[in-house]
């Protein structure tokens, strides 16, 4: 596979890197509020089961809280994985290149969604929006 050449200015890439690092910090902070980091699996967190007490209503509250936290954990982990993948592409020089057509993704799209891996045309085709 040929190495992809980056079509963006160093200033633009620096701006994107700052956005991604800021988002990574935010996501890790959000996850730290209700999860613990899995020591054995990279970018994996486990929602903590809250302990409110032993009474029936406290047990029900614990289950309700855990049930609310688990989907949030999964969504935040996915976002964090996307951010880390984008940072890796930045490091390797392939950031901002559509993974389907190998053309540069529009800068406006990348500024709006720095983790984008597909150009608008390919994304629309994939989601049958054409």
C-alpha positions as a Markdown table, in Angstrom:
| # | Residue | x | y | z |
|---|---|---|---|---|
| 1 | Unk | 0.0 | 0.0 | 0.0 |
| 2 | Unk | 1.4 | 3.4 | -1.0 |
| 3 | Unk | 1.9 | 6.0 | 1.7 |
| 4 | Unk | -0.8 | 8.6 | 1.6 |
| 5 | Unk | 0.4 | 12.1 | 1.1 |
| 6 | Unk | -1.2 | 14.7 | 3.4 |
| 7 | Unk | -3.0 | 17.4 | 1.6 |
| 8 | Unk | -3.3 | 19.8 | 4.5 |
| 9 | Unk | -1.2 | 22.6 | 5.9 |
| 10 | Unk | 0.8 | 22.1 | 9.0 |
| 11 | Unk | -1.2 | 24.8 | 10.7 |
| 12 | Unk | -4.5 | 23.1 | 9.9 |
| 13 | Unk | -3.2 | 19.8 | 11.2 |
| 14 | Unk | -1.9 | 21.4 | 14.4 |
| 15 | Unk | -5.4 | 22.9 | 14.9 |
| 16 | Unk | -7.0 | 19.5 | 14.4 |
| 17 | Unk | -4.5 | 17.9 | 16.8 |
| 18 | Unk | -5.4 | 20.4 | 19.5 |
| 19 | Unk | -9.1 | 19.8 | 18.9 |
| 20 | Unk | -8.6 | 16.0 | 19.1 |
| 21 | Unk | -6.5 | 16.2 | 22.3 |
| 22 | Unk | -9.0 | 18.5 | 23.9 |
| 23 | Unk | -11.8 | 16.1 | 23.1 |
| 24 | Unk | -9.7 | 13.1 | 24.4 |
| 25 | Unk | -9.3 | 14.9 | 27.7 |
| 26 | Unk | -13.0 | 15.7 | 27.9 |
| 27 | Unk | -14.0 | 12.1 | 27.2 |
| 28 | Unk | -11.5 | 10.6 | 29.7 |
| 29 | Unk | -12.8 | 13.1 | 32.3 |
| 30 | Unk | -16.4 | 12.1 | 31.6 |
| 31 | Unk | -15.6 | 8.4 | 31.8 |
| 32 | Unk | -13.7 | 8.9 | 35.1 |
| 33 | Unk | -16.8 | 10.2 | 36.7 |
| 34 | Unk | -18.6 | 6.8 | 36.7 |
| 35 | Unk | -16.2 | 4.2 | 35.4 |
| 36 | Unk | -12.9 | 2.6 | 36.2 |
| 37 | Unk | -10.2 | 2.1 | 33.5 |
| 38 | Unk | -9.7 | -1.6 | 32.5 |
| 39 | Unk | -6.0 | -2.3 | 33.1 |
| 40 | Unk | -5.9 | -5.1 | 30.6 |
| 41 | Unk | -7.7 | -3.6 | 27.6 |
| 42 | Unk | -6.7 | -0.3 | 26.0 |
| 43 | Unk | -9.4 | 2.3 | 25.9 |
| 44 | Unk | -11.8 | 0.1 | 27.8 |
| 45 | Unk | -13.7 | 1.3 | 30.9 |
| 46 | Unk | -16.1 | -0.4 | 33.2 |
| 47 | Unk | -19.1 | 1.3 | 34.6 |
| 48 | Unk | -19.1 | 1.1 | 38.4 |
| 49 | Unk | -22.0 | -0.5 | 40.1 |
| 50 | Unk | -23.2 | 2.1 | 42.6 |
| 51 | Unk | -23.7 | 1.2 | 46.3 |
| 52 | Unk | -26.6 | 3.1 | 47.9 |
| 53 | Unk | -27.4 | 0.6 | 50.6 |
| 54 | Unk | -29.2 | -2.7 | 51.2 |
| 55 | Unk | -32.8 | -1.7 | 51.2 |
| 56 | Unk | -35.1 | -2.7 | 48.3 |
| 57 | Unk | -35.6 | 0.8 | 47.0 |
| 58 | Unk | -31.8 | 1.5 | 47.3 |
| 59 | Unk | -31.1 | -1.7 | 45.3 |
| 60 | Unk | -33.6 | -0.6 | 42.6 |
| 61 | Unk | -31.9 | 2.8 | 42.5 |
| 62 | Unk | -28.5 | 1.1 | 42.1 |
| 63 | Unk | -29.8 | -1.0 | 39.2 |
| 64 | Unk | -31.4 | 2.0 | 37.5 |
| 65 | Unk | -28.2 | 4.0 | 37.8 |
| 66 | Unk | -26.0 | 1.2 | 36.4 |
| 67 | Unk | -28.5 | 0.7 | 33.6 |
| 68 | Unk | -28.3 | 4.4 | 32.7 |
| 69 | Unk | -24.5 | 4.5 | 33.0 |
| 70 | Unk | -23.7 | 1.4 | 30.8 |
| 71 | Unk | -24.9 | 2.8 | 27.4 |
| 72 | Unk | -23.2 | 6.1 | 28.3 |
| 73 | Unk | -19.9 | 4.2 | 28.9 |
| 74 | Unk | -20.2 | 2.4 | 25.6 |
| 75 | Unk | -20.9 | 5.6 | 23.6 |
| 76 | Unk | -18.0 | 7.5 | 25.3 |
| 77 | Unk | -15.6 | 4.6 | 24.7 |
| 78 | Unk | -16.5 | 4.6 | 21.0 |
| 79 | Unk | -15.9 | 8.4 | 20.8 |
| 80 | Unk | -12.6 | 7.9 | 22.5 |
| 81 | Unk | -11.6 | 5.1 | 20.2 |
| 82 | Unk | -12.5 | 7.4 | 17.2 |
| 83 | Unk | -10.4 | 10.2 | 18.6 |
| 84 | Unk | -7.4 | 7.9 | 19.2 |
| 85 | Unk | -7.6 | 6.5 | 15.7 |
| 86 | Unk | -7.7 | 10.0 | 14.3 |
| 87 | Unk | -4.6 | 11.0 | 16.4 |
| 88 | Unk | -2.9 | 7.9 | 15.1 |
| 89 | Unk | -3.7 | 8.8 | 11.5 |
| 90 | Unk | -2.3 | 12.3 | 12.2 |
| 91 | Unk | 0.9 | 10.8 | 13.5 |
| 92 | Unk | 1.3 | 8.5 | 10.5 |
| 93 | Unk | 0.4 | 11.1 | 7.9 |
| 94 | Unk | -2.9 | 9.7 | 6.6 |
| 95 | Unk | -5.2 | 12.0 | 8.5 |
| 96 | Unk | -8.1 | 13.6 | 6.5 |
| 97 | Unk | -7.9 | 11.2 | 3.6 |
| 98 | Unk | -11.2 | 9.4 | 2.9 |
| 99 | Unk | -10.8 | 5.7 | 3.6 |
| 100 | Unk | -13.1 | 4.8 | 0.7 |
| 101 | Unk | -11.9 | 7.0 | -2.2 |
| 102 | Unk | -8.5 | 8.1 | -1.0 |
| 103 | Unk | -9.3 | 11.8 | -1.7 |
| 104 | Unk | -8.9 | 14.6 | 0.9 |
| 105 | Unk | -11.9 | 15.2 | 3.2 |
| 106 | Unk | -13.1 | 18.8 | 3.1 |
| 107 | Unk | -11.5 | 20.9 | 5.8 |
| 108 | Unk | -14.9 | 22.3 | 6.9 |
| 109 | Unk | -16.1 | 18.7 | 7.6 |
| 110 | Unk | -12.9 | 17.9 | 9.5 |
| 111 | Unk | -13.3 | 21.0 | 11.6 |
| 112 | Unk | -16.9 | 20.1 | 12.4 |
| 113 | Unk | -16.1 | 16.5 | 13.0 |
| 114 | Unk | -12.4 | 15.9 | 13.4 |
| 115 | Unk | -12.8 | 12.1 | 13.7 |
| 116 | Unk | -14.3 | 11.9 | 10.2 |
| 117 | Unk | -12.8 | 9.1 | 8.2 |
| 118 | Unk | -14.9 | 9.5 | 5.1 |
| 119 | Unk | -15.7 | 12.4 | 2.7 |
| 120 | Unk | -19.3 | 13.6 | 2.4 |
| 121 | Unk | -19.8 | 11.9 | -0.9 |
| 122 | Unk | -18.7 | 8.5 | 0.3 |
| 123 | Unk | -20.6 | 8.9 | 3.6 |
| 124 | Unk | -23.8 | 9.7 | 1.8 |
| 125 | Unk | -23.3 | 6.7 | -0.5 |
| 126 | Unk | -22.8 | 4.5 | 2.5 |
| 127 | Unk | -25.9 | 5.7 | 4.2 |
| 128 | Unk | -28.1 | 5.7 | 1.1 |
| 129 | Unk | -28.7 | 9.4 | 1.3 |
| 130 | Unk | -28.1 | 10.0 | -2.4 |
